[in-house]
Amino acid sequence: MKHKKQIIAGTAAFGITSIAALALYTKNKPLSTVQYVELDKYLGKWYEIAAFPQSFERGCSHTTAEYSLNDDGSIKVVNTCVKDGKIKVATGKATVTDTKTNAKLAVQFQWPFTGKYWIIGLAHDYSYALVGHPNRKYLWILGRKPEMDDQTYNYLVNLAANKGFDVRELLKTRQD
């Protein structure tokens, strides 16, 4: 519960009631992505700053994702975290499903299951990203560094709320 309090405290200026109302209002609208992603700039290591809790990440800290280009043009995805004092690694493959924007990807860690990975917020210098699923049950705030300043973090939380995500579910990821 400590983490949820951090999220709520960080959004006090906007008001948690307003954020919840906004999320309910916009959750049925189609999820918009960023206009364009330069994949070469997006590749590399990302730190999970915060995310909606998911069973496959339960108990994880120090979570990262590293993206690199495969020979076939797909993207290799290597997710790493520390769980129970041990490093856990999951390797998958992502393919761009919208070549006009490069902002919609399908990610597969286990055949035949794929997940939608939509880039819905991105810094001009690729220093942070906001990634979600169109059903709004999955959300990640990613950064190139293990920590993010409060102003950027709050901006991304508000952006997610504006896109219909219930940010009250967002939990910060331990990176220290």
Buried (B, 14 or more C-beta within 10 A) or exposed (E): EEBEEBBBEBBEEBEBEEBBEBBEEBBEEEBEBBEEBEBEEBBEBBBBBBBBEEEEBEEBEBBBBBBEEEEEEBBBBBBBBBBEEEEBEBEBBBBBBEEEBBBBBBBBBEEEEBEBBBBBBBBEEBEBBBBBBBEBEBBBBBBBEBEBEEEBBBBBBBBBBBBBBBBBBBBBBBBE
